[in-house]
Amino acid sequence: MPKRDFEKLLIQAVDEGLSSLGESSRHAVYFYLEKKFDLKKQEIPDKIKIFADAIEKIFGSGADFLEVLIMKNLYEKVGGILKLRESNDFAFVEYVIDVKRNFAGEKRVTSKEKALKEAVKWQEVEV
């Protein structure tokens, strides 16, 4: 499926996850992301690492709850089931990259380092 389809599903999953905080809180988070982190809602799929860092700065340890909720929503949208790892090292960015690759029918990312490098590639500005 096209990249735009995945991006649309990811934005919907983020929107639903933030809606769990309430509508006014969701709007406040989007406002804060744009003003403090220069990240617009529609840019989240291409700047997933920046989004994850921003959410962690805003919510601290509470970010884990939102990240898991967003991932559950995303997995449901792409027709999968979220299987969290047993480790304490939860990597939201790595999961998004895995889902995107699986959604596109690509080979699964096997290491956190490769996933983070991929996330950085997505955020490079084209000249």
Buried (B, 14 or more C-beta within 10 A) or exposed (E): EEEEEBBBBBBEBBBBBBBEBEEEEBEBBBEBBEEEBEBEBEBBBBBBBBBBBBBBEBBEEEBBEBBBBBBBBBBBBBEEEBEEEEEEEBBBBBBBBBBBBBBEEEEEBEEEEEBBEBBEEBEEEEE
